[in-house]
């Protein structure tokens, strides 16, 4: 019958096999001889608490999706731009301010250097984006810097790149959320005391949205992303027209100082390092190529080019207007630079100002979504390579990497709480890791093209070589300029790399311990294998455990531990009368211990060290979950004591009473 299609439910036959297989057909269907495919009913929990939890999950994250529906979850270029580019595009809302906070140390005249720094960063963005387009084509399976380093430099460089990216993804969520809260408090100062609570709540909501799946999160996040792009382009356009008509805010209409005369080289480098946060998130598209609809690599490359152009225009445009209008950073609790620019362009308290602040806050909140897609995917790749716990590669009901999403949300929330939700406090830890990953990936691509030497390899080699040189210099500058805060990241990345190596070692040891030689043939069980059943009393759970033991071996021994020999003798009479034919050993324990004497009996009574000992533990399943504390305590302790004992198998036999 296992190789046949089971009869339909309405088919009546006086065949016992039909009656037996009807429940099987309810939960499964045959797809090939000996192969069953589970129906939705097979995945539904059977307990009341399980059904309640399943209903709650269905409401929060939606109904489960089959593996075949993954193709439907793939992203179009428009949705992918919203999901993977929100981090990079939204950085235009705070990158200019970070440049100005460094330059203002040298006085108001130094602020004129901001535009030149923004143009230099835009040039670096073009080089990095071009390099990552080539990575997407060369390594379409995803993984970005990790995949490139693993293929060209080996494990050491790969885990450093992966550790740097994981740290940066967590920082992205914390920084984007904190900056979004600052946009809100700039418009509504009364909310300033609740900044941390607002940030943590926002991270929780974004986490929940991502648990619902990639396509659905794209539907949620696409509108705010495009509203921000449109609103910012509109603001820049209006500002440029007003500047062209002679409105420069007064400060910009006079003679412009030469930036290099007003600012020292070290301060310029520090400002460049601060503004380089604009490049974070550029690599996310290369990490998530497999999330795109076919042709994956081509669609990813086009999306990356679009993102880079939009970010360059927004970043340089905002910096130009801020410079022309003489806007400077305010103190804690004051309006952000981009909020001041919106006030200048749209008018203070105008509907345009509040609308722009709303979409800016939304895009910054949703900028975290880039990390919520990139971090779990990278963690899943690392898990498949044995560098992270394997459950990071598990895809939940909605085809999302559940564990990675939850871990990212928790880690980012902790950072927001620890740093008080202040963007300026988090920025020094930001962008260090990503430039390390940039440099490793570009250097890896140089080695890739030298090895492949395919059509156009010299041009591609030059692109990645220039990218590696630029990002390498910037990585050193950013680390030095942000010291000593950046040194924390320099410690975290090697720490993560060490943990990955430890996980890999443990999996390797486990695989070696569990390996079975291909030439070994496993024979039938030996009926003389010893089965030990601890029996505290004669009850239904004990009877079921003894019955199970007798079904797998003829050598079943019941062991009763007591501190009262007279009570033990009475128990023997009861046991032998009710369960004849089962050997019973009474172990007297004058010190009232239970677990230790039983373990000692197993050690002392084993005549053949190679003979398998099966310990069958009766387990009573209580009616309610809160009754767990009342039952199975000794069985649990005994199980923990026996786990790992050579040639010993521990089997829990649960007994559930009728309801």
C-alpha positions as CSV (number, residue, x, y, z in Angstrom):
1,X,0.0,0.0,0.0
2,X,3.0,2.3,0.6
3,X,3.6,2.4,-3.1
4,X,0.0,3.0,-4.1
5,X,-2.2,6.1,-4.2
6,X,-4.5,5.7,-1.1
7,X,-8.2,5.4,-1.8
8,X,-10.3,8.6,-1.8
9,X,-12.2,9.4,1.4
10,X,-15.5,8.6,-0.2
11,X,-14.5,5.2,-1.5
12,X,-16.1,2.4,0.5
13,X,-14.3,-0.9,0.7
14,X,-14.4,-3.7,3.3
15,X,-10.6,-3.6,3.4
16,X,-8.8,-3.1,6.7
17,X,-6.0,-1.3,4.9
18,X,-8.4,1.4,3.7
19,X,-9.6,2.1,7.2
20,X,-6.0,2.3,8.4
21,X,-4.9,4.6,5.6
22,X,-7.7,7.1,5.7
23,X,-6.0,9.2,8.5
24,X,-2.8,9.0,6.5
25,X,-4.5,10.3,3.4
26,X,-5.9,13.2,5.5
27,X,-2.5,14.4,6.4
28,X,-0.3,13.2,3.4
29,X,-0.5,12.4,-0.3
30,X,1.7,10.1,-2.3
31,X,4.0,11.9,-4.8
32,X,6.1,8.8,-5.7
33,X,6.4,5.2,-4.4
34,X,7.3,5.4,-0.8
35,X,7.3,9.2,-0.8
36,X,4.7,11.2,1.2
37,X,4.0,14.9,0.9
38,X,2.6,16.6,4.0
39,X,-0.7,18.4,3.6
40,X,-1.3,21.7,5.5
41,X,-3.2,19.6,8.2
42,X,0.0,17.8,9.0
43,X,1.7,21.0,10.2
44,X,-1.1,22.1,12.5
45,X,-0.5,21.6,16.2
46,X,-2.6,19.1,18.1
47,X,-2.6,20.6,21.6
48,X,-4.8,23.6,22.7
49,X,-1.7,25.7,23.6
50,X,-0.1,24.9,20.3
51,X,-3.2,25.9,18.4
52,X,-3.4,29.1,20.4
53,X,0.2,30.0,19.6
54,X,-0.2,29.0,15.9
55,X,-3.3,31.3,15.7
56,X,-1.3,34.2,17.2
57,X,1.5,33.7,14.8
58,X,-0.9,33.5,11.8
59,X,-2.4,36.9,12.9
60,X,1.0,38.5,13.5
61,X,3.1,37.2,10.6
62,X,0.6,35.6,8.2
63,X,-0.2,32.0,7.1
64,X,2.7,29.6,6.3
65,X,4.2,29.5,2.8
66,X,5.3,26.4,1.0
67,X,8.9,26.1,-0.3
68,X,7.6,26.4,-3.9
69,X,6.2,29.8,-3.1
70,X,9.7,31.2,-2.7
71,X,9.7,32.2,-6.4
72,X,6.7,34.4,-5.7
73,X,8.6,36.0,-2.8
74,X,11.4,37.2,-5.2
75,X,11.7,40.9,-5.6
76,X,11.2,43.1,-8.6
77,X,13.7,46.0,-9.1
78,X,11.3,48.5,-7.7
79,X,10.7,46.6,-4.5
80,X,14.3,45.6,-4.2
81,X,15.3,49.3,-4.4
82,X,13.0,50.0,-1.4
83,X,14.2,47.1,0.6
84,X,18.0,47.0,-0.1
85,X,18.7,50.7,-0.7
86,X,16.7,52.4,2.1
87,X,19.8,52.3,4.3
88,X,22.1,54.0,1.8
89,X,19.5,56.5,0.5
90,X,18.4,57.5,4.0
91,X,22.0,58.2,5.1
92,X,21.7,61.5,3.0
93,X,19.5,62.7,5.9
94,X,22.3,62.7,8.4
95,X,25.7,62.3,6.5
96,X,25.9,66.0,5.8
97,X,25.3,66.8,9.5
98,X,28.1,64.5,10.5
99,X,30.5,66.4,8.2
100,X,29.5,69.7,9.6
101,X,29.8,68.6,13.3
102,X,33.5,68.0,12.6
103,X,34.2,71.1,10.5
104,X,32.5,73.5,12.9
105,X,35.3,73.0,15.3
106,X,37.4,75.2,13.0
107,X,34.8,77.9,12.9
108,X,32.0,78.9,10.5
109,X,34.4,79.6,7.7
110,X,35.5,75.9,7.6
111,X,31.9,74.8,6.8
112,X,32.4,75.7,3.2
113,X,34.6,72.6,2.8
114,X,31.6,70.4,3.3
115,X,30.6,70.5,-0.4
116,X,34.0,69.4,-1.5
117,X,34.0,66.6,1.0
118,X,30.6,65.5,-0.2
119,X,31.8,65.5,-3.8
120,X,34.8,63.3,-2.8
121,X,32.5,60.9,-1.0
122,X,30.2,60.8,-4.0
123,X,33.2,59.9,-6.1
124,X,34.1,57.1,-3.7
125,X,30.5,55.9,-3.9
126,X,30.7,55.6,-7.6
127,X,33.8,53.5,-7.4
128,X,32.4,51.2,-4.7
129,X,29.1,50.8,-6.5
130,X,30.8,49.9,-9.8
131,X,33.0,47.4,-8.0
132,X,30.0,45.8,-6.3
133,X,28.2,45.5,-9.6
134,X,31.0,43.2,-10.8
135,X,30.7,41.2,-7.5
136,X,27.1,40.6,-8.2
137,X,27.8,39.2,-11.6
138,X,30.9,37.2,-10.5
139,X,29.2,35.7,-7.3
140,X,25.5,35.6,-8.0
141,X,24.8,33.2,-5.2
142,X,25.1,36.1,-2.7
143,X,27.3,36.6,0.3
144,X,29.1,39.7,-1.0
145,X,32.5,40.3,0.7
146,X,32.3,37.0,2.5
147,X,31.8,35.0,-0.7
148,X,34.6,36.9,-2.5
149,X,37.1,36.5,0.3
150,X,36.2,32.8,0.9
151,X,36.8,32.0,-2.8
152,X,40.0,34.1,-3.2
153,X,41.7,34.4,0.2
154,X,40.4,31.5,2.2
155,X,38.6,31.2,5.5
156,X,40.6,33.7,7.6
157,X,39.9,36.8,5.5
158,X,36.3,35.6,4.9
159,X,35.3,35.5,8.5
160,X,36.9,38.9,9.1
161,X,34.8,40.3,6.3
162,X,31.7,38.6,7.6
163,X,32.3,39.8,11.2
164,X,32.8,43.3,10.0
165,X,29.6,43.2,8.0
166,X,27.5,41.7,10.8
167,X,28.7,44.4,13.2
168,X,27.9,47.1,10.7
169,X,24.4,45.7,10.0
170,X,23.6,45.9,13.7
171,X,25.0,49.5,13.9
172,X,22.9,50.4,10.8
173,X,19.7,49.5,12.6
174,X,20.6,51.4,15.7
175,X,21.9,54.5,13.9
176,X,19.0,54.7,11.4
177,X,16.4,54.3,14.2
178,X,18.1,56.9,16.4
179,X,18.3,59.3,13.6
180,X,14.6,58.8,12.8
181,X,13.7,59.6,16.3
182,X,15.7,62.8,16.1
183,X,13.7,63.8,13.0
184,X,10.5,63.3,15.0
185,X,11.7,65.2,18.0
186,X,12.9,68.0,15.7
187,X,9.2,68.4,14.6
188,X,7.7,67.6,18.0
189,X,10.2,68.5,20.8
190,X,7.8,67.3,23.5
191,X,8.6,63.7,22.5
192,X,12.3,64.1,23.4
193,X,12.1,62.3,26.8
194,X,10.7,59.2,25.1
195,X,13.3,58.9,22.4
196,X,14.7,55.5,23.6
197,X,11.2,54.0,24.0
198,X,10.2,55.2,20.5
199,X,13.4,53.7,19.0
200,X,13.0,50.3,20.6
201,X,9.3,50.2,19.6
202,X,10.2,51.0,16.0
203,X,12.8,48.2,15.9
204,X,10.2,45.8,17.3
205,X,7.7,46.7,14.5
206,X,10.3,46.4,11.8
207,X,11.3,43.0,13.1
208,X,7.7,41.9,13.0
209,X,7.3,43.2,9.5
210,X,10.3,41.2,8.3
211,X,9.0,38.1,10.0
212,X,6.1,38.3,7.6
213,X,8.4,37.7,4.6
214,X,10.5,39.5,2.0
215,X,7.8,40.4,-0.4
216,X,5.3,41.6,2.2
217,X,8.0,43.8,3.9
218,X,8.7,45.2,0.4
219,X,5.1,46.2,0.1
220,X,5.2,47.9,3.5
221,X,8.4,49.8,2.9
222,X,8.2,50.7,-0.8
223,X,5.9,53.7,-0.4
224,X,7.9,55.6,2.4
225,X,11.1,55.0,0.4
226,X,9.8,56.6,-2.8
227,X,8.0,59.4,-0.8
228,X,11.4,60.3,0.7
229,X,13.1,60.2,-2.6
230,X,10.4,62.4,-4.2
231,X,10.2,64.8,-1.2
232,X,13.9,65.3,-1.0
233,X,14.3,65.8,-4.8
234,X,11.4,68.3,-4.6
235,X,13.1,70.1,-1.7
236,X,16.5,70.2,-3.5
237,X,14.7,71.5,-6.7
238,X,12.9,74.3,-4.8
239,X,16.1,75.2,-3.0
240,X,18.2,75.3,-6.2
241,X,15.6,77.6,-7.9
242,X,15.6,79.9,-4.9
243,X,19.4,80.0,-4.8
244,X,19.4,80.7,-8.6
245,X,17.0,83.6,-8.0
246,X,19.3,85.1,-5.4
247,X,18.0,83.6,-2.1
248,X,21.1,82.3,-0.4
249,X,20.0,82.8,3.2
250,X,22.3,85.9,3.5
251,X,25.3,84.0,4.7
252,X,26.1,82.5,1.3
253,X,25.9,85.6,-0.8
254,X,29.2,87.1,0.4
255,X,32.7,86.1,-0.6
256,X,33.3,82.3,-0.2
257,X,36.5,81.4,1.8
258,X,38.7,78.8,0.2
259,X,38.1,75.6,2.2
260,X,41.7,74.4,2.3
261,X,42.7,77.8,3.8
262,X,40.2,77.5,6.6
263,X,40.6,73.8,7.4
264,X,43.6,71.7,8.2
265,X,44.3,68.4,6.5
266,X,43.6,66.3,9.6
267,X,40.3,68.0,10.2
268,X,39.4,67.4,6.5
269,X,40.1,63.7,6.9
270,X,38.1,63.5,10.1
271,X,35.1,65.2,8.3
272,X,35.5,62.8,5.4
273,X,35.5,59.9,7.7
274,X,32.4,61.2,9.5
275,X,30.5,61.7,6.1
276,X,31.5,58.3,4.8
277,X,28.5,56.9,6.7
278,X,26.7,57.7,3.4
279,X,28.3,54.6,1.9
280,X,27.0,52.1,4.5
281,X,24.5,49.7,2.9
282,X,26.0,49.9,-0.6
283,X,27.1,46.2,-0.3
284,X,23.6,44.9,0.7
285,X,22.4,44.4,-2.8
286,X,25.5,42.2,-3.6
287,X,24.8,40.2,-0.5
288,X,21.2,39.5,-1.5
289,X,21.4,38.8,-5.2
290,X,19.3,35.6,-4.8
291,X,16.4,37.7,-3.5
292,X,15.8,39.2,-7.0
293,X,13.7,37.9,-9.7
294,X,15.5,36.3,-12.6
295,X,17.9,37.3,-14.1
296,X,19.1,37.8,-10.6
297,X,22.6,39.3,-11.2
298,X,21.4,41.7,-13.9
299,X,18.5,43.0,-11.9
300,X,20.7,43.4,-8.8
301,X,23.4,45.3,-10.9
302,X,20.7,47.7,-12.3
303,X,19.2,48.3,-8.9
304,X,22.7,49.0,-7.4
305,X,23.4,51.6,-10.2
306,X,20.0,53.3,-9.6
307,X,20.6,53.4,-5.8
308,X,24.1,54.9,-6.2
309,X,22.9,57.6,-8.6
310,X,20.0,58.6,-6.3
311,X,22.2,58.6,-3.2
312,X,24.8,60.8,-4.9
313,X,22.2,63.3,-6.1
314,X,20.5,63.5,-2.7
315,X,23.7,63.7,-0.6
316,X,25.4,66.3,-2.8
317,X,22.2,68.3,-3.3
318,X,21.5,68.5,0.5
319,X,25.1,69.5,1.3
320,X,25.1,72.2,-1.4
321,X,21.9,73.8,-0.1
322,X,23.0,73.5,3.5
323,X,26.3,75.3,2.6
324,X,24.5,78.0,0.6
325,X,22.0,78.7,3.4
326,X,24.7,78.7,6.1
327,X,22.9,76.0,8.2
328,X,24.9,74.7,11.1
329,X,24.3,71.8,13.5
330,X,22.3,72.5,16.7
331,X,22.9,71.2,20.2
332,X,21.2,68.2,21.8
333,X,17.4,68.4,21.5
334,X,17.6,70.9,18.6
335,X,16.5,70.5,15.1
336,X,18.7,68.4,12.7
337,X,20.5,69.9,9.8
338,X,18.0,68.4,7.3
339,X,15.1,69.6,9.4
340,X,16.5,73.2,9.4
341,X,16.9,72.9,5.6
342,X,13.3,71.8,5.3
343,X,12.2,74.8,7.4
344,X,14.2,77.2,5.2
345,X,12.9,75.7,2.0
346,X,9.3,75.0,2.9
347,X,8.8,77.6,5.6
348,X,8.7,77.1,9.4
349,X,5.6,75.2,10.6
350,X,4.4,74.7,7.1
351,X,2.6,71.6,5.9
352,X,5.5,70.9,3.5
353,X,7.9,70.9,6.5
354,X,5.9,68.5,8.6
355,X,5.3,66.2,5.5
356,X,9.0,66.1,4.8
357,X,9.9,65.4,8.4
358,X,7.3,62.6,8.4
359,X,8.7,60.9,5.3
360,X,12.3,61.4,6.5
361,X,11.5,59.8,9.9
362,X,9.8,56.9,8.0
363,X,12.7,56.3,5.6
364,X,15.1,56.3,8.5
365,X,13.0,53.9,10.5
366,X,12.8,51.7,7.4
367,X,16.4,52.1,6.6
368,X,17.0,49.4,9.2
369,X,15.1,47.1,6.8
370,X,18.3,46.9,4.6
371,X,20.1,45.2,7.5
372,X,17.0,43.0,8.3
373,X,17.4,41.5,4.8
374,X,21.2,41.5,4.6
375,X,22.1,40.3,8.1
376,X,19.9,37.2,8.2
377,X,21.0,36.2,4.6
378,X,24.6,36.5,5.5
379,X,24.1,34.6,8.8
380,X,22.3,31.8,6.8
381,X,25.3,31.5,4.4
382,X,27.7,31.4,7.4
383,X,25.5,28.8,9.1
384,X,25.5,26.6,6.0
385,X,29.3,26.8,6.0
386,X,29.4,25.7,9.6
387,X,30.5,29.1,11.0
388,X,27.3,30.0,12.9
389,X,24.7,27.8,14.6
390,X,22.7,25.9,12.0
391,X,19.4,27.2,13.1
392,X,20.4,30.6,11.5
393,X,19.8,28.8,8.1
394,X,16.3,27.8,9.1
395,X,13.5,29.5,7.2
396,X,10.4,30.1,9.1
397,X,6.7,29.9,8.1
398,X,7.0,32.9,5.9
399,X,10.3,31.8,4.2
400,X,12.2,34.4,6.3
401,X,15.4,33.6,8.3
402,X,13.6,33.9,11.6
403,X,16.5,33.5,14.0
404,X,18.7,36.1,12.3
405,X,15.9,38.6,12.2
406,X,15.2,38.2,15.9
407,X,18.9,38.4,16.9
408,X,19.4,41.5,14.8
409,X,16.4,43.2,16.4
410,X,17.5,42.3,19.9
411,X,21.1,43.5,19.4
412,X,20.1,46.8,17.8
413,X,17.6,47.5,20.7
414,X,20.3,46.9,23.2
415,X,22.6,49.5,21.4
416,X,19.8,52.1,21.3
417,X,19.2,51.6,25.1
418,X,22.9,51.7,26.0
419,X,23.7,54.8,23.9
420,X,20.5,56.6,24.8
421,X,19.3,56.7,21.2
422,X,21.8,59.5,20.3
423,X,23.0,59.3,16.7
424,X,26.2,61.2,17.5
425,X,27.1,58.7,20.2
426,X,26.7,55.8,17.8
427,X,28.3,57.3,14.7
428,X,31.9,56.7,15.9
429,X,31.2,53.0,15.9
430,X,29.6,53.2,12.4
431,X,31.1,52.6,9.0
432,X,34.5,51.2,10.3
433,X,33.5,47.6,9.7
434,X,31.9,48.2,6.3
435,X,35.1,49.8,4.8
436,X,37.1,46.8,6.1
437,X,34.7,44.6,4.2
438,X,34.8,46.8,1.1
439,X,38.6,46.6,1.0
440,X,38.7,42.8,1.4
441,X,36.0,42.3,-1.2
442,X,37.7,44.5,-3.8
443,X,41.1,43.0,-3.2
444,X,39.5,39.5,-3.6
445,X,38.0,40.6,-6.9
446,X,41.5,41.7,-8.1
447,X,42.7,38.2,-7.4
448,X,39.6,36.8,-9.1
449,X,40.2,38.6,-12.4
450,X,43.9,37.7,-12.3
451,X,42.9,34.0,-12.1
452,X,39.9,34.1,-14.5
453,X,41.3,36.4,-17.2
454,X,38.0,36.3,-19.2
455,X,36.7,38.8,-21.7
456,X,37.3,42.4,-20.5
457,X,39.2,41.2,-17.4
458,X,41.7,44.0,-17.6
459,X,39.1,46.7,-17.4
460,X,37.3,44.9,-14.5
461,X,40.7,44.4,-12.8
462,X,41.3,48.1,-13.0
463,X,37.9,48.9,-11.5
464,X,38.3,46.6,-8.6
465,X,42.0,47.6,-8.1
466,X,41.0,51.3,-7.8
467,X,38.2,50.4,-5.5
468,X,40.4,48.4,-3.3
469,X,43.0,51.2,-3.0
470,X,40.4,53.8,-2.3
471,X,38.5,51.8,0.3
472,X,41.7,50.6,1.9
473,X,42.8,54.2,2.5
474,X,39.4,55.2,3.7
475,X,39.3,52.2,6.1
476,X,42.6,53.4,7.7
477,X,41.4,57.1,7.8
478,X,38.0,56.2,9.3
479,X,39.6,54.0,12.0
480,X,42.2,56.6,12.9
481,X,39.8,59.5,12.7
482,X,37.2,57.9,14.9
483,X,39.7,56.6,17.5
484,X,39.4,55.6,20.3
485,X,35.7,54.8,19.7
486,X,36.5,52.9,16.5
487,X,38.8,50.6,18.5
488,X,35.7,49.0,20.0
489,X,34.8,47.7,16.5
490,X,38.4,46.6,16.0
491,X,37.9,44.4,19.1
492,X,34.4,43.2,18.2
493,X,35.2,42.0,14.7
494,X,38.1,39.7,15.8
495,X,35.9,38.5,18.6
496,X,33.2,37.5,16.2
497,X,35.7,35.8,14.0
498,X,37.0,33.8,17.0
499,X,33.5,32.7,17.8
500,X,32.9,31.6,14.2
501,X,36.1,29.5,14.3
502,X,35.0,28.0,17.6
503,X,31.6,27.1,16.1
504,X,33.3,25.6,13.0
505,X,35.6,23.6,15.3
506,X,32.7,22.2,17.3
507,X,30.8,21.2,14.2
508,X,33.9,19.5,12.8
509,X,34.4,17.6,16.1
510,X,30.8,16.6,16.1
511,X,30.9,15.4,12.5
512,X,34.0,13.3,13.2
513,X,32.3,11.8,16.3
514,X,29.1,11.0,14.4
515,X,30.7,9.8,11.2
516,X,29.9,6.2,10.0
517,X,32.4,4.5,7.6
518,X,30.8,3.8,4.2
519,X,31.8,0.1,4.5
520,X,30.0,-0.5,7.8
521,X,26.7,-2.5,7.5
522,X,24.4,-2.0,10.5
523,X,23.0,-5.3,11.6
524,X,19.7,-6.1,13.4
525,X,19.5,-5.3,17.2
526,X,20.8,-7.7,19.7
527,X,18.1,-9.1,21.9
528,X,20.4,-9.5,24.8
529,X,21.0,-5.8,25.1
530,X,20.3,-4.6,28.7
531,X,17.3,-2.5,29.4
532,X,17.1,-0.7,32.8
533,X,13.8,0.8,34.0
534,X,13.8,2.8,37.2
535,X,10.6,2.1,39.0
536,X,9.6,4.4,41.9
537,X,6.2,2.7,42.2
538,X,3.8,0.6,40.2
539,X,1.7,3.0,38.1
540,X,0.5,3.3,34.5
541,X,3.6,5.3,33.5
542,X,5.9,2.6,34.9
543,X,3.8,-0.2,33.3
544,X,4.1,1.6,29.9
545,X,7.9,2.0,30.3
546,X,8.4,-1.6,31.2
547,X,6.2,-2.8,28.3
548,X,8.3,-0.7,26.0
549,X,11.5,-2.1,27.4
550,X,10.3,-5.7,26.9
551,X,9.4,-4.9,23.3
552,X,13.1,-4.1,22.4
553,X,14.9,-6.7,24.6
554,X,14.5,-9.8,26.5
555,X,16.9,-8.6,29.2
556,X,14.8,-6.1,31.1
557,X,15.7,-5.2,34.7
558,X,13.6,-2.9,36.9
559,X,15.5,-1.0,39.5
560,X,13.9,0.4,42.7
561,X,15.9,2.7,44.9
562,X,14.7,3.1,48.5
563,X,16.1,4.2,51.9
564,X,13.7,1.8,53.7
565,X,14.5,-1.9,53.2
566,X,11.2,-3.0,54.7
567,X,9.3,-0.7,52.3
568,X,11.5,-2.1,49.5
569,X,10.4,-5.7,50.4
570,X,6.8,-4.7,50.3
571,X,7.3,-3.1,46.9
572,X,8.9,-6.3,45.6
573,X,5.9,-8.3,46.5
574,X,3.6,-5.9,44.7
575,X,5.8,-5.6,41.7
576,X,6.4,-9.4,41.1
577,X,2.7,-10.0,41.6
578,X,1.6,-7.4,39.1
579,X,4.5,-7.7,36.6
580,X,5.6,-11.3,36.7
581,X,8.6,-12.3,34.6
582,X,10.4,-8.9,35.0
583,X,13.6,-9.0,37.0
584,X,13.6,-6.5,39.9
585,X,16.7,-5.2,41.7
586,X,16.2,-3.3,45.0
587,X,18.9,-0.7,45.7
588,X,19.1,0.4,49.3
589,X,20.2,4.0,49.7
590,X,20.9,4.8,53.4
591,X,21.9,8.4,52.4
592,X,18.6,8.9,50.7
593,X,20.2,9.7,47.3
594,X,18.4,8.4,44.2
595,X,20.3,9.3,41.1
596,X,23.8,8.5,42.3
597,X,23.1,5.0,43.5
598,X,21.3,4.2,40.3
599,X,24.2,5.4,38.2
600,X,26.6,3.4,40.4
601,X,24.5,0.3,39.9
602,X,24.8,0.8,36.1
603,X,28.6,1.1,36.4
604,X,29.1,-1.9,38.7
605,X,26.6,-4.3,37.0
606,X,27.9,-3.9,33.4
607,X,29.7,-7.1,32.6
608,X,30.4,-6.3,28.9
609,X,31.6,-2.7,28.4
610,X,30.7,-3.0,24.6
611,X,27.1,-4.0,25.3
612,X,24.6,-1.3,24.9
613,X,22.6,-0.2,28.0
614,X,19.2,1.3,27.4
615,X,17.8,3.3,30.3
616,X,14.0,3.7,29.9
617,X,12.6,6.5,32.0
618,X,8.9,6.7,32.7
619,X,7.6,10.2,32.2
620,X,4.2,11.5,33.3
621,X,2.7,14.2,31.1
622,X,0.7,16.5,33.3
623,X,-2.6,18.0,32.3
624,X,-1.4,21.7,32.5
625,X,2.0,23.3,31.6
626,X,2.2,24.8,35.1
627,X,2.1,21.3,36.6
628,X,5.5,20.5,35.2
629,X,7.2,21.6,38.4
630,X,5.3,18.8,40.3
631,X,6.4,15.9,38.2
632,X,9.5,14.2,36.5
633,X,12.1,16.0,38.6
634,X,14.0,12.8,39.5
635,X,13.7,11.5,35.9
636,X,15.1,14.8,34.6
637,X,18.1,14.6,37.0
638,X,18.8,11.0,36.0
639,X,18.6,11.9,32.3
640,X,21.1,14.7,32.8
641,X,23.4,12.4,34.8
642,X,23.4,9.7,32.1
643,X,23.7,11.8,29.0
644,X,27.2,11.3,27.6
645,X,27.8,7.9,29.4
646,X,29.5,5.5,27.0
647,X,27.3,2.8,25.3
648,X,24.2,4.2,27.1
649,X,20.9,5.3,25.5
650,X,18.4,7.2,27.5
651,X,14.8,6.9,26.4
652,X,12.0,9.0,27.8
653,X,8.6,7.2,27.6
654,X,5.9,9.7,28.2
655,X,2.5,8.7,29.5
656,X,-0.4,11.0,29.0
657,X,-3.6,10.3,30.9
658,X,-7.0,10.4,29.1
659,X,-8.9,13.7,29.1
